[in-house]
Amino acid sequence: MIENDEAVYLSPGNTCLEIARNIRNKKLTVVTNDIMIGAALKDCAGIKVIITGGDLIHSTGTLVGEFALNTLKNIFINKAFIGVKGIHFESGFTVNSHEEVRVFQEIKRISNEIIVVADYTKFNRTAFAKLGDITMARKIITNKQIPDEYKKFFFENNIKLYTAYEFK
């Protein structure tokens, strides 16, 4: 899904960290507010890494607040990969903090495409803060084990569902 010469955003979290580990041979710009993702890409000569700066959430390595938001002003992103903590029919896509929602709102404004990434354990769960309705993204990347009712819903609403290959 990621082409050379694109600008992509990788949100905080383990799923987007895995994306970072799998794009090391690309030529692109990666914007992130996750210090672990920045560190994972530090030796990739073909990737320009922009780390937003901001107030550190120590437990996750996530950068939030006004510094992070100011970094995102006046730039544009081709694709934003957003990791979520919960996906539920009623509560939509959710994350652990309101500060993350504020950064996401800016990412949504500057991005051409939003792609939600979440493993199957995030389905039928609701975290603290709402990012948006379950129809917010037109593409979802997950595992094949997601509940059938979500597969049906995404199909009926023309939301593309991608399942990742899993190594044993």
N, C-alpha and C positions, 0 to 999 in steps of 0.2 A: 504493500500500500504506500510505501514511502519511495519517492523517486529522487534521483540525484537533482541537486540545485533547488530543492524545496526548502522552505522554512517550516519547521514543525515544533509544536509545543508538546512536551512530555510532563504530565502532572506528577505530583509526588506519589510514591508507592512502589511496591514490589513488582506489580505487573508492568508499569512503565519502565522500571529499571531493567526488566527482561527485554523490553523493546530496545532500550539503549544498548544492551549487550549484543543485540542482533543486527544493529545497523552500523557497526564499527567500520565497515568497508565502503560506506556511502560518502558522497560529497554533498553536504548540506549544512544548514544552520539549525541548531537545536536550542530552543529557549526552554528553560526549566526553572522552577522554584524549589527544586529538590537537590540538596547538596550531594547526596549519594549518586544521583544521575550525573551531575557535573563531574564528580570524581571518576565515575566509570568511563567517561568519554574524554578524559584529560589527555590521553596519549594518542588520540585519533587525529592524525594530521589533516584529513579531509573534512573534518567536522568542526565548524565554528560553534563554540558553546557559549551561550549567554545565560548566566545565572542571575536571576533578578535582584538578589540582595533582599534585605528586609529583616523583619523580626523573626528569629528562629524559634520554631516550636521544637523544643529539645527532644521530645519523645519520638519524633518522626523525621527530623532533618528537613522540615518544610519551612520555607521562607514566605512570610505574609506581611501585610501592613502597607503603609503608604509608600515606602521605598520600593517594594515589589510592584505595587500598582503603577507608580511613576515610570518604572522601567518599561512597562508594557505600552505606555502611551506612544503613539506615532510609529509603531511598527505593525507589520502585517504577517499573518501566519497562514500557510496553505492548509495545514491539517493540525488539529489539536487532538491529542490522545488523552482522554480524561479517565483516570482510575476512580472508581466509586466504592463506597463501603456498603451501600445498600441499593437494591433494586426491588421495587414493590409497585404493584398496580395502583394503589391509592396514594402512596407517598412519593412515588417517582424515583428519581436518582437522588441519593443522599450521601453526604460525607460527614466527617467527625466534627467540623468546626465552622462557625459562621465566617471566620477569617478566610478559609479556603473558598467559600462561596463567593466572597468579594473578588478574589483573584480570578475565579472562574468566570464571573460576569464580565470582566475585562477581556479575558481570553475569548469568550464567545463573541464579543463585539469586534475583535480584530482578526478572527479566523474565518476562512472560507468554508471549513468543514469541521464538524465535531464528531469524534469517534469515541464511543464509550468502551472501556476495557474493564472487564471484571471476571473473576473466576466464578464458577457455579455456586460457591458458598455464599455469594453476595445476594443471590435471588431470594425473594420472600423475606428480606431483612430491611430494616429501616434504621439509618444512623441519625445523628443529631440534627443536621442542617440540610435543607432541601436545595439541590442544584436546579432541578427542573422536572417537568412531567416526563413520564416514561416514553413519550413520543418526541422528546427534545432532540435526540440524535437519530440520524438516518442509517447509522452503522453501529453494530455492537460486535465486539470481539470477546469470546468467552470459551469455555470448554463444552464438550458435547453433553455433559451431564445436567444441563440446566433443565428445569421442570418443563414438561410438555406444554403446559398452558402458556408459557412465555414464548416458546417456539411458534405456537399457533398465533398468538397475538402479534408478534413481530411480522410473521408472514402476511397476516390479514391487513396490517397497516403499512405494508411495503417498506419495512425496516430490514435492511440486510443484516443477516446473522452469520458471523464467521466463527468457526470453531478452530481452535489452535491444535496443532499436532502435539501430542504428549509423548515424551520419552519415558521409558520405564527403566 
